[in-house]
Amino acid sequence: MAGQMGKSKIEELIEYMEKDVYGAQVVIYGLSGIGLITAVYRIRPISKFTRPSQIPDRFIKSRVPLRGTVKGIEPFGGPFIMVDHKPLINIPRLRQQDCLPIKLANVDVTNNGISWLKTVIGGKEITFIPLSKRKNYVDCIITMPEKNKEQLQIAKELVKVGFGTVHKKNDLIMTENVLEYYKSLVAAQKLAQRRRNGEWQQKLPPTLLWKLYIITEEKLRSLLPSFAIKMLNI
């Protein structure tokens, strides 16, 4: 008798659930369903983004990578890279959806850069990480897969060939990965300036010292192994 009276609330609940198995299953399935709905809502697997306002703020905060196909480059006011966003689960749509306008974060693109973008990423599938939502576009880190190579960072390559210049946007939150991205752009710009690539040919006229430097650099590139060239950034 004393043992029965000393039962805890947890023991009573377990006994009740053992007697009412169906009721326990309803509770468990109900909780599981709520959890699934919450998870689906957070990852938005079928949502197709066509406007900056549609991208959840948590995607910006968590730097969620998105995928899409570049449908064109809009030069006016941008340039804007027009992307056909592909959700995780791509379901048929009743009508043709608009493209999402995105921009390369921290980079001003030259006229030659617009042509370069059309050639390099036009019609290609890219991955873009949203950093900041504007009224008409989204600032992004954009990469593109290459066969048997690392992801090609589009902004870095554009700056390296001298078809874009770097600027720091004060309203971007400099998290570790964004800061790393920004530093890679600065390094690419220094390389473009040193080699007088693209726009830097007119901005920085060649000097005798520069010519000697380039000859030395080219000689080193022909002698050193690839890992040393990459480490020395030459």
Buried (B, 14 or more C-beta within 10 A) or exposed (E): EEEEEEEEEEEEEEEEBEEEEEEBEEEEEEEEEEEEEEEEEEEBEEBBBBBBEBBBEEBBEEBBEBBBBBBBBBBEEBBBBBBBBBBEEEEEEEEEEBBBBBBBBBBEBBEBBBEBBBEBBEEEBBBBBBBBBEEEBBBBBBBBEEEEEEEBBBBBBBBBBBBBBBEEEEEBEEEEEBEEBBEBBEBBBBBBBBBBBBBBEEEBEEEEEBEEEBEEBEEEEEEBEEEEBEEEEB
